[in-house]
Amino acid sequence: MTGLSRRQFLAAGGGLTLAGVLSACGSPVATSFSGGQPSTADVIFWHLFGGGDGANMATMVQKYQKPSQRSVEATLLSWGNPYYTKLALAASSGRPPDVGVAHLSRLPLLAQAGLLEPIGDQFRTSGITEDKFTPAAWKKATVDGITYAVPLDTHPFVLYYNTALAKKAGLLDDTGDRLKPMSGADDFRNALKAMKDASGGQFGAVATITASPSTCWRFFSMVYLGAAEPLVTDQGTKVTIDQSAMEEAFAFLQSLTGSQKLMPSTATATTTSSLFSQGKVGFLFEGVWQLPTYRKVKGLQFNIEPFPALLGSKPVAYADSHSLVIPKSSGRSAVRTTDAVNFIKGLLDQSTLWAEGGHVPAWLPAQKGAEFGALKPQSNYTQAAFDAVYDPVGWYTGAGSDFQTAMGSVVASVLTGATSPKQGVDAIRSSLQTFSTARPPVT
């Protein structure tokens, strides 16, 4: 299949209207539909980075432009379904940006729709080869045996901890900065209890449960996938729930929010930030992208580690990756393609700057370099990139998807105690039946 119909775009993108896309008159988005390959700069680049990541990316683009003598027009678009709909629409029209950002969890649909250029010879000539990337990320960038994206990073769900409280709780190793090794559910619960006692507060840990289904989904996935295989297989069309493992995972989560009150059963983003920032809890379960936020908290001393193994024998790090793709365009010249490849290489070479946002570089020359090794706490959780597990493959899964919202909502209900572990399994199964039997936009 070489393109998507308009109806298919809308189905894939979660409801963005074409009129809404075209209303962005004068923007690179509108330009892409007006006829002719966009050429207002040597490289047209679409991304979804705001905040600190946006500032870092802007710096990286600027640093690339000067020595390369090539101009780059970078456009920030709203992330989630709207972004992927715009990218798919532009690619299908044959007038996409030269380079775009895509979460690897969203890559299969774009690749299977024939909207992306493979990572071919021109990349290899530039030194962009499999052996120079974190294996888990490169594998996720490969669909049906063909690699379609250049991974930029891995951003896992990790374990933040207050170092002063951890010391008081006796959880630090001989270095006085890192956690003692933990393994298994009992070790983990005991660590949370020690943190609770050390803080003198109501809880030992916190995570944003209320109004953040994605956080709940990440937390649950990390626990469940330690003991079971993905929830769906066969491109998301077959439900493969392990009933026993899922009930065990839900029971474990409820043991944290239940009678021992090791973490609150509901917590907004504000509650979560306040409890950890003020030292009222010792642990925070969150993504690495929140690192810059907590660094701004005056007086807060904290560190970050990967989660230990919980239900299984090996640690699992739920993660996603930002990647760089070249959308297909029959109108793109060879010169523009070369500029696009060189731009991607230029961004990879600045991976350590990108890591300041909390991300682990996927580019091994940077990840193994002394500069990143000295970057703390980022280099403490590098192993999480190698233990990474992503959303299961399916046209409806991935970052910012309705799937994550649906799954996470069930998990949140289990955490509050309103839903029993068995009821949680039933609710997950019912929701997955709906997703897995819906007609995919790409066949």
C-alpha positions as CSV (number, residue, x, y, z in Angstrom):
1,M,0.0,0.0,0.0
2,T,1.5,3.4,-0.9
3,G,-1.0,5.8,0.7
4,L,-3.9,6.3,3.0
5,S,-7.3,7.6,2.0
6,R,-8.7,10.6,3.7
7,R,-11.1,8.4,5.8
8,Q,-8.2,6.2,6.8
9,F,-6.2,9.3,7.9
10,L,-9.0,10.4,10.1
11,A,-9.4,6.9,11.6
12,A,-5.7,6.7,12.3
13,G,-5.4,10.2,13.7
14,G,-8.2,10.1,16.2
15,G,-10.6,12.6,14.7
16,L,-8.6,15.6,13.4
17,T,-10.5,17.2,10.6
18,L,-9.0,18.0,7.3
19,A,-10.4,21.5,7.6
20,G,-8.5,21.9,10.8
21,V,-5.3,21.0,9.1
22,L,-5.8,23.4,6.2
23,S,-6.8,26.2,8.5
24,A,-3.1,26.7,9.3
25,C,-2.7,28.9,6.3
26,G,0.8,30.1,5.7
27,S,2.4,27.5,7.9
28,P,4.6,24.7,6.6
29,V,1.6,22.4,7.1
30,A,-0.5,24.4,4.7
31,T,2.4,24.8,2.3
32,S,2.7,21.1,2.1
33,F,-0.8,20.9,0.6
34,S,-0.6,23.8,-1.7
35,G,1.5,22.0,-4.3
36,G,5.2,21.4,-4.7
37,Q,7.8,20.1,-2.2
38,P,8.3,22.7,0.6
39,S,11.6,24.4,-0.1
40,T,11.7,27.5,2.1
41,A,14.9,26.1,3.6
42,D,17.4,23.4,2.8
43,V,15.7,21.2,5.4
44,I,12.1,21.4,6.5
45,F,11.8,19.8,9.9
46,W,8.7,19.0,11.9
47,H,8.9,18.1,15.6
48,L,6.7,18.0,18.7
49,F,9.1,19.3,21.4
50,G,8.1,22.1,23.7
51,G,9.5,23.3,27.0
52,G,13.1,22.2,27.9
53,D,13.2,19.7,25.1
54,G,12.1,22.4,22.6
55,A,14.9,24.7,23.8
56,N,17.5,21.9,23.5
57,M,16.3,21.0,20.0
58,A,16.4,24.7,19.0
59,T,20.0,24.9,20.1
60,M,20.9,21.6,18.3
61,V,19.4,23.0,15.1
62,Q,21.3,26.2,15.4
63,K,24.5,24.4,16.1
64,Y,24.0,22.3,13.0
65,Q,23.2,25.2,10.7
66,K,26.3,27.3,11.1
67,P,29.1,24.8,10.3
68,S,27.0,23.0,7.7
69,Q,26.0,26.2,5.9
70,R,22.6,24.7,5.4
71,S,19.3,26.3,6.5
72,V,16.7,24.5,8.6
73,E,13.1,25.5,9.1
74,A,12.0,23.8,12.3
75,T,8.2,23.8,13.1
76,L,6.7,22.8,16.4
77,L,3.4,21.0,16.1
78,S,0.9,19.8,18.7
79,W,1.9,16.3,19.8
80,G,-0.2,13.2,20.0
81,N,-2.9,12.2,17.5
82,P,-3.0,15.7,15.8
83,Y,0.8,15.5,15.0
84,Y,0.7,12.0,13.5
85,T,-2.4,12.8,11.5
86,K,-0.7,15.9,10.0
87,L,2.5,13.9,9.3
88,A,0.5,11.1,7.6
89,L,-1.6,13.6,5.6
90,A,1.4,15.5,4.4
91,A,3.3,12.3,3.5
92,S,0.4,10.9,1.6
93,S,0.1,14.1,-0.4
94,G,3.7,13.7,-1.5
95,R,4.7,17.0,0.1
96,P,5.9,16.2,3.6
97,P,8.7,17.8,5.6
98,D,12.2,16.5,4.8
99,V,12.7,15.2,8.3
100,G,10.1,14.5,11.0
101,V,10.1,13.2,14.6
102,A,8.2,10.1,15.4
103,H,7.8,8.0,18.6
104,L,9.0,4.5,17.9
105,S,5.7,3.3,19.4
106,R,4.0,5.0,16.5
107,L,6.3,3.9,13.8
108,P,4.6,0.6,12.6
109,L,1.5,2.3,11.2
110,L,3.5,5.0,9.3
111,A,5.9,2.4,7.9
112,Q,3.2,-0.1,6.9
113,A,1.3,2.6,5.2
114,G,4.3,3.2,3.0
115,L,4.8,6.8,4.2
116,L,8.5,6.5,5.2
117,E,11.8,6.2,3.4
118,P,13.8,3.1,4.6
119,I,17.1,3.8,6.4
120,G,19.2,2.8,3.4
121,D,22.6,3.1,1.8
122,Q,22.9,6.9,2.1
123,F,22.6,6.5,5.9
124,R,25.1,3.8,6.0
125,T,27.5,5.9,4.0
126,S,27.1,8.6,6.7
127,G,28.0,6.1,9.4
128,I,24.5,5.6,10.6
129,T,24.5,1.8,11.1
130,E,22.8,-0.6,13.5
131,D,25.9,-1.4,15.5
132,K,26.0,2.2,16.7
133,F,22.5,2.2,18.4
134,T,21.0,0.8,21.6
135,P,19.7,-2.6,20.4
136,A,16.2,-2.3,21.8
137,A,15.6,1.0,20.1
138,W,17.0,-0.1,16.7
139,K,14.9,-3.2,16.8
140,K,11.8,-1.1,17.5
141,A,12.8,1.1,14.5
142,T,12.6,-1.9,12.3
143,V,9.2,-3.0,10.8
144,D,8.9,-6.3,8.9
145,G,12.7,-6.5,8.5
146,I,13.2,-3.0,7.2
147,T,14.5,-0.1,9.4
148,Y,12.5,3.1,8.9
149,A,13.7,5.4,11.6
150,V,16.9,6.6,13.3
151,P,16.4,6.4,17.1
152,L,17.4,9.6,18.9
153,D,16.9,8.4,22.5
154,T,15.2,6.2,25.0
155,H,13.0,7.8,27.6
156,P,12.1,5.2,30.2
157,F,9.8,5.2,33.3
158,V,12.1,5.3,36.2
159,L,12.5,5.5,40.0
160,Y,13.3,9.0,41.4
161,Y,14.4,9.1,45.1
162,N,15.1,11.7,47.7
163,T,18.7,11.0,48.7
164,A,18.5,12.4,52.2
165,L,15.5,10.3,53.0
166,A,17.0,7.2,51.3
167,K,20.1,7.6,53.6
168,K,17.9,8.0,56.7
169,A,16.0,4.9,55.6
170,G,19.2,2.9,55.2
171,L,18.6,2.3,51.5
172,L,21.9,3.7,50.1
173,D,24.9,1.7,49.2
174,D,28.5,2.3,50.2
175,T,28.8,5.2,47.7
176,G,26.3,7.1,49.8
177,D,24.4,8.1,46.6
178,R,23.0,5.0,44.9
179,L,20.4,2.6,46.1
180,K,21.3,-0.8,47.4
181,P,20.3,-3.5,45.0
182,M,16.6,-4.6,45.3
183,S,14.9,-7.6,43.6
184,G,11.3,-8.7,43.9
185,A,8.1,-7.3,45.1
186,D,8.9,-7.8,48.8
187,D,12.2,-5.9,48.6
188,F,10.4,-3.1,46.8
189,R,7.5,-2.8,49.3
190,N,10.0,-2.9,52.2
191,A,11.9,0.0,50.6
192,L,8.7,2.0,50.3
193,K,7.9,1.3,53.9
194,A,11.4,2.4,55.0
195,M,11.0,5.6,53.0
196,K,7.6,6.2,54.7
197,D,9.1,5.7,58.1
198,A,12.0,8.0,57.3
199,S,9.9,10.8,56.0
200,G,7.4,10.6,58.9
201,G,4.7,11.3,56.4
202,Q,1.7,9.4,55.2
203,F,3.3,7.6,52.2
204,G,6.6,6.3,50.9
205,A,6.1,6.9,47.2
206,V,3.9,8.8,44.8
207,A,2.9,8.7,41.1
208,T,0.4,10.8,39.2
209,I,-2.6,8.5,39.1
210,T,-5.5,10.9,38.8
211,A,-5.9,12.5,35.3
212,S,-2.8,10.7,33.9
213,P,-3.9,7.4,32.4
214,S,-0.6,7.2,30.6
215,T,1.4,7.2,33.8
216,C,-0.8,4.5,35.2
217,W,-0.3,2.5,32.0
218,R,3.4,2.8,32.1
219,F,3.5,1.8,35.8
220,F,1.3,-1.2,35.1
221,S,3.2,-2.3,32.0
222,M,6.5,-2.3,33.8
223,V,5.0,-4.6,36.4
224,Y,3.0,-6.9,34.2
225,L,5.6,-7.4,31.5
226,G,8.0,-8.7,34.1
227,A,5.9,-11.8,34.4
228,A,4.1,-12.1,31.0
229,E,4.2,-11.4,27.3
230,P,2.5,-8.4,25.6
231,L,-1.2,-8.0,25.9
232,V,-1.8,-8.3,22.1
233,T,0.1,-10.0,19.2
234,D,-0.4,-10.4,15.5
235,Q,-0.2,-6.6,14.8
236,G,-2.7,-6.0,17.6
237,T,-5.4,-8.3,16.3
238,K,-5.0,-11.1,18.9
239,V,-5.6,-10.6,22.6
240,T,-3.0,-12.6,24.6
241,I,-3.7,-11.7,28.2
242,D,-2.1,-13.9,30.9
243,Q,-5.0,-13.9,33.4
244,S,-2.9,-15.1,36.4
245,A,0.0,-12.7,35.7
246,M,-2.4,-9.7,35.3
247,E,-4.3,-10.5,38.4
248,E,-0.9,-10.8,40.2
249,A,0.2,-7.4,38.8
250,F,-3.0,-5.7,39.8
251,A,-2.8,-7.3,43.3
252,F,0.8,-6.0,43.6
253,L,-0.3,-2.4,42.7
254,Q,-3.2,-2.6,45.2
255,S,-0.8,-3.7,47.9
256,L,1.0,-0.3,47.5
257,T,-2.1,1.8,47.7
258,G,-4.1,-0.4,50.2
259,S,-4.0,-0.8,53.9
260,Q,-0.3,-0.2,54.3
261,K,-0.7,3.2,52.5
262,L,2.7,3.0,50.9
263,M,1.5,5.4,48.2
264,P,-1.7,7.4,47.7
265,S,-4.5,5.8,45.8
266,T,-5.2,9.0,44.0
267,A,-2.9,11.8,43.2
268,T,-3.1,14.7,40.7
269,A,0.0,16.1,39.1
270,T,0.1,18.9,41.6
271,T,-0.2,16.5,44.5
272,T,2.6,14.4,43.1
273,S,4.9,17.3,42.5
274,S,4.3,18.8,45.9
275,L,4.8,15.6,47.9
276,F,8.1,14.8,46.2
277,S,9.4,18.3,46.0
278,Q,8.7,19.0,49.7
279,G,10.3,15.7,50.8
280,K,7.1,14.3,52.1
281,V,7.6,11.1,50.2
282,G,10.9,9.4,49.3
283,F,10.1,7.8,45.9
284,L,8.5,9.2,42.8
285,F,7.5,7.0,39.9
286,E,7.8,9.1,36.7
287,G,9.3,9.4,33.3
288,V,12.8,10.8,32.8
289,W,11.4,13.8,31.0
290,Q,10.5,15.3,34.3
291,L,14.1,15.5,35.4
292,P,14.5,19.2,34.3
293,T,11.4,20.1,36.3
294,Y,12.6,18.7,39.6
295,R,16.1,20.1,39.1
296,K,14.5,23.5,39.5
297,V,13.2,22.7,42.9
298,K,15.4,24.6,45.4
299,G,16.9,22.4,48.1
300,L,15.6,19.1,46.6
301,Q,18.4,16.5,46.5
302,F,17.5,13.5,44.4
303,N,18.8,10.7,42.2
304,I,17.3,8.4,39.7
305,E,17.7,4.6,39.0
306,P,15.9,2.1,36.9
307,F,13.2,0.1,38.6
308,P,14.4,-3.2,40.0
309,A,12.8,-6.5,38.9
310,L,9.4,-6.7,40.5
311,L,7.3,-9.7,39.5
312,G,9.8,-11.4,37.2
313,S,13.5,-12.3,37.5
314,K,14.7,-9.5,35.2
315,P,14.2,-5.8,35.4
316,V,11.7,-4.3,32.9
317,A,11.9,-0.6,31.8
318,Y,8.7,0.6,30.1
319,A,9.9,3.2,27.6
320,D,9.5,4.9,24.3
321,S,12.0,6.6,21.9
322,H,12.0,9.7,19.8
323,S,13.2,9.0,16.4
324,L,14.0,10.9,13.2
325,V,12.3,9.8,9.9
326,I,12.3,10.9,6.3
327,P,8.7,10.9,5.0
328,K,8.4,9.7,1.4
329,S,8.1,12.3,-1.3
330,S,8.4,11.7,-5.0
331,G,9.1,15.5,-5.4
332,R,12.1,15.6,-3.1
333,S,15.4,16.1,-4.9
334,A,18.5,14.1,-4.3
335,V,20.2,17.2,-2.9
336,R,17.4,17.6,-0.3
337,T,17.6,13.9,0.6
338,T,21.3,14.3,1.2
339,D,20.7,17.4,3.3
340,A,18.1,15.5,5.3
341,V,20.5,12.6,6.0
342,N,23.2,15.0,7.0
343,F,20.9,16.9,9.3
344,I,19.9,13.7,11.1
345,K,23.5,12.8,11.5
346,G,24.2,16.4,12.8
347,L,21.5,15.9,15.5
348,L,22.9,12.5,16.5
349,D,26.3,14.1,17.0
350,Q,24.6,16.4,19.6
351,S,23.0,13.6,21.5
352,T,24.7,14.6,24.8
353,L,23.0,18.0,24.6
354,W,19.7,16.2,24.0
355,A,20.3,14.0,27.0
356,E,20.2,17.1,29.3
357,G,16.4,16.7,29.0
358,G,16.7,13.4,30.8
359,H,16.8,11.1,27.7
360,V,19.4,8.3,27.2
361,P,21.1,8.7,23.9
362,A,20.4,5.9,21.5
363,W,23.5,6.8,19.6
364,L,26.2,4.7,21.2
365,P,29.2,6.9,20.3
366,A,27.5,9.6,22.5
367,Q,26.1,7.2,25.1
368,K,29.5,5.6,25.7
369,G,31.4,8.9,25.7
370,A,33.0,10.5,28.7
371,E,30.8,13.5,28.5
372,F,27.6,11.5,28.9
373,G,29.2,9.3,31.5
374,A,29.8,12.4,33.6
375,L,26.2,13.5,33.1
376,K,24.3,12.7,36.3
377,P,21.8,11.2,37.0
378,Q,21.2,10.4,33.3
379,S,24.1,8.0,33.0
380,N,22.9,6.1,36.2
381,Y,19.9,4.7,34.3
382,T,21.5,3.9,31.0
383,Q,20.7,0.2,31.6
384,A,17.0,1.0,31.3
385,A,17.5,1.7,27.6
386,F,18.7,-1.9,27.2
387,D,15.9,-3.3,29.2
388,A,13.3,-1.2,27.4
389,V,9.9,-2.6,26.5
390,Y,7.6,-0.6,24.3
391,D,3.8,-0.5,23.6
392,P,2.7,-3.7,21.9
393,V,2.6,-3.4,18.1
394,G,-0.9,-2.4,16.9
395,W,-2.3,0.4,14.7
396,Y,-4.1,1.8,17.8
397,T,-1.2,1.7,20.3
398,G,1.6,4.1,21.0
399,A,2.4,7.4,22.6
400,G,-0.6,9.7,23.2
401,S,-3.0,7.1,21.9
402,D,-6.6,6.4,22.9
403,F,-5.3,2.9,23.7
404,Q,-3.1,4.2,26.5
405,T,-5.9,6.3,27.9
406,A,-8.3,3.3,27.9
407,M,-5.8,0.9,29.5
408,G,-4.5,3.5,32.0
409,S,-8.1,4.3,33.1
410,V,-8.6,0.7,34.2
411,V,-5.3,0.7,36.0
412,A,-6.2,3.9,37.9
413,S,-9.5,2.4,39.0
414,V,-7.6,-0.7,40.4
415,L,-5.2,1.6,42.2
416,T,-8.0,3.4,43.9
417,G,-9.5,0.1,45.1
418,A,-12.7,0.7,43.2
419,T,-11.9,-2.2,40.9
420,S,-10.7,-5.6,42.1
421,P,-7.8,-7.3,40.3
422,K,-10.1,-9.8,38.6
423,Q,-12.5,-7.0,37.6
424,G,-9.5,-5.1,36.2
425,V,-8.5,-8.1,34.0
426,D,-12.1,-8.3,32.7
427,A,-12.1,-4.6,32.0
428,I,-8.8,-4.7,30.1
429,R,-9.9,-7.8,28.1
430,S,-13.2,-6.1,27.2
431,S,-11.4,-2.9,26.0
432,L,-8.8,-4.9,24.1
433,Q,-11.5,-6.9,22.3
434,T,-12.9,-3.5,21.0
435,F,-9.5,-2.3,19.8
436,S,-8.3,-5.6,18.4
437,T,-11.4,-6.1,16.3
438,A,-11.8,-2.6,15.0
439,R,-11.0,-2.1,11.3
440,P,-7.4,-0.9,10.9
441,P,-6.8,2.1,8.7
442,V,-4.0,0.2,6.9
443,T,-4.5,-3.3,5.5
